[in-house]
Amino acid sequence: MRCSVGTAPTPRSRAVRAVSRTAEVRRSTLTTTVVVRLALDGRGRASARTGIAGFDGLLEAVASHGRFDLDVEAVTQNPDRAEPDAHRVVVTTAGAFGEAFARALGPREGVRALGEASVPVAGALVRAACDLGGRGILEYHAAPPAWQMIGDYDVSLTPEFWQAFAAEARVTLHLDRVRGEQGRQVTQATYAAAARALASGAERDPRIAPAGGARETGGAGR
């Protein structure tokens, strides 16, 4: 008895072109103009010029830990004030960064969507978790026990930054201080952990086939 075995045709390889996940956003208020340029699939390169040196350092840490390429420029147009309005600059920058993140992410298909990271900085440890499913929610439980300045950056602005970011990026973000007493260390760990969690959630996953609509995760569509 002879069996005829057919030979399967050799599949043709198809080149897949990765979509560039970049965005540029400009936002203006009566006194401040902020421009944010973001590349999600970067190398951690950063340039921040907001007029608040301590804040610039935190934004550069976000780029480094998230492996984003991030360029931020804020210009204050208030002749009555020599110093920038820190609250306005921080919140406007956060909103522009969040919008740029949402634009660069695109339809949220083929990404992990859920991300988590824990970052230690000296005696501080902060845990971050995110869901990129499309709902802008911040659960912030990372306030340091004692108020502190990081140079000219007021650590009390940290929840306002991440609140504005989460709303514009349409992400659910949980930030929890596991331990830590010093405001500087807790704040640095918070920015770093958030960046790492967001990068993890935005990571492309070849096992997730793009669908007809945005992927719905545990936090979306409820």
C-alpha positions in Angstrom: 0.0 0.0 0.0 1.4 3.3 -1.0 0.6 6.6 0.5 1.0 9.8 -1.4 2.1 12.6 0.8 1.5 16.1 -0.6 4.2 18.7 -0.1 2.9 21.9 1.5 3.8 25.0 -0.4 6.6 27.0 1.1 5.0 30.1 2.8 6.1 33.4 1.5 7.8 35.6 4.0 6.1 38.9 4.5 8.0 41.9 5.7 6.3 43.6 8.6 7.0 47.3 9.0 6.9 48.5 12.5 4.8 51.7 12.9 6.7 54.6 14.4 5.1 55.4 17.7 5.9 59.1 18.1 4.0 62.2 18.8 4.4 65.9 19.3 2.0 68.0 21.4 1.9 71.8 22.0 -0.2 73.2 24.8 -0.6 76.9 25.7 -2.2 78.7 28.6 -2.3 82.5 29.2 1.2 82.4 30.7 2.8 79.1 29.6 3.5 77.2 26.4 4.7 73.6 26.6 5.9 71.4 23.7 6.4 67.7 24.2 8.0 65.4 21.7 7.8 61.7 22.5 9.1 58.4 21.0 7.9 55.3 22.8 10.4 53.0 21.2 13.5 55.1 22.0 16.8 54.8 23.8 16.1 56.8 26.9 17.3 60.1 25.5 15.9 63.2 27.1 16.0 67.0 27.0 13.9 68.9 29.5 13.9 72.7 29.7 11.0 73.8 31.9 12.6 76.4 34.0 12.3 74.1 37.1 15.6 72.2 37.4 14.3 69.6 39.8 11.4 68.8 37.6 13.7 68.6 34.6 15.7 65.9 36.4 12.5 63.9 37.1 11.4 64.1 33.5 14.8 62.9 32.3 14.5 60.0 34.8 11.1 59.1 33.2 12.8 58.9 29.8 15.7 56.9 31.1 13.6 54.3 33.0 11.0 54.0 30.4 13.5 54.0 27.5 11.5 56.8 25.9 13.0 59.6 23.8 11.5 62.7 25.4 11.9 66.3 24.6 10.1 68.9 26.8 10.3 72.7 26.5 8.2 75.1 28.6 8.2 78.8 28.0 6.7 81.2 30.5 5.2 84.3 29.1 4.4 86.3 32.3 6.2 89.6 32.5 4.9 90.1 36.1 6.8 87.0 37.3 10.5 86.4 37.1 10.1 82.7 38.1 7.8 80.3 36.3 4.5 79.3 37.9 5.6 75.8 39.1 2.1 74.4 39.5 1.0 75.6 36.0 4.2 74.4 34.3 4.0 70.9 36.0 0.3 70.3 35.3 0.5 71.7 31.7 3.6 69.5 31.0 1.8 66.5 32.4 -1.2 67.0 30.3 0.9 67.4 27.1 3.0 64.4 28.0 -0.2 62.3 28.6 -1.7 63.4 25.3 1.6 62.6 23.5 1.6 59.2 25.1 -1.9 58.5 24.0 -1.2 59.6 20.4 2.1 57.7 20.2 0.4 54.6 21.5 -2.3 54.7 18.8 -5.2 52.3 18.8 -3.7 50.2 21.7 -3.6 47.1 19.7 -0.9 44.4 20.0 0.5 45.8 23.2 0.7 44.1 26.7 -1.6 46.9 28.1 -0.9 45.8 31.7 2.4 46.9 33.3 4.0 46.7 36.7 7.3 47.8 38.3 8.8 48.3 41.7 11.8 50.7 42.1 14.0 51.2 45.1 15.8 54.5 45.7 18.0 54.2 48.8 15.5 53.7 51.6 12.4 54.2 49.5 10.5 51.6 47.6 7.6 52.5 45.3 5.4 50.1 43.3 3.5 51.2 40.1 0.9 49.3 38.1 -0.9 50.4 35.0 -3.7 49.4 32.6 -3.6 51.1 29.2 -7.2 50.0 28.5 -8.6 53.6 28.0 -9.8 54.8 31.3 -8.0 57.8 33.0 -7.8 56.9 36.7 -5.1 57.6 39.2 -4.8 55.8 42.6 -2.1 57.7 44.4 -0.8 56.3 47.7 2.8 57.3 47.4 2.9 60.6 49.3 6.1 60.8 51.5 5.6 61.3 55.2 7.5 64.6 55.2 7.3 67.4 52.7 10.5 68.3 50.9 11.8 70.2 48.0 14.0 68.7 45.3 15.9 71.8 44.4 13.1 74.0 43.1 10.6 71.2 42.7 7.9 70.9 45.3 7.2 67.1 45.9 3.6 67.9 46.7 3.1 68.5 42.9 3.8 64.8 42.2 0.2 63.6 42.5 -1.0 66.5 40.4 1.5 65.6 37.6 0.4 62.0 37.5 -3.3 62.9 37.8 -3.1 65.1 34.7 -1.0 62.5 32.9 -3.4 59.7 33.6 -6.4 61.7 32.5 -4.9 62.7 29.1 -3.2 59.4 28.4 -6.4 57.5 29.3 -4.5 55.0 31.5 -5.3 53.6 35.0 -2.3 54.1 37.1 -1.7 52.9 40.7 1.2 54.4 42.7 2.0 53.0 46.1 4.8 53.8 48.6 5.8 50.5 50.1 8.4 52.2 52.4 10.4 55.3 52.6 10.6 58.5 54.7 12.5 61.0 52.7 10.5 63.0 50.2 13.3 63.2 47.6 13.8 59.4 47.5 10.1 58.6 47.5 9.5 61.1 44.6 12.3 59.8 42.5 11.2 56.2 43.0 7.6 57.2 42.1 8.6 58.8 38.8 10.9 55.9 37.9 8.4 53.2 38.8 5.6 54.9 36.9 7.8 55.1 33.8 8.9 51.5 34.0 5.3 50.3 34.4 4.1 52.4 31.5 6.9 51.2 29.3 6.0 47.6 30.2 2.3 48.2 29.3 3.2 49.8 26.0 5.5 47.0 25.0 4.6 45.3 21.8 3.7 41.6 22.2 3.8 39.5 19.0 1.5 37.0 20.7 -1.3 39.5 20.7 -2.8 39.8 17.3 -4.3 43.3 16.4 -8.1 43.1 16.5 -10.7 45.2 14.9 -10.9 47.5 17.9 -8.8 48.6 20.8 -7.9 45.8 23.2 -10.1 45.7 26.3 -8.4 44.8 29.5 -9.6 44.4 33.0 -10.0 48.1 33.5 -11.7 49.0 30.2 -15.3 48.8 29.4 -16.6 48.3 32.9 
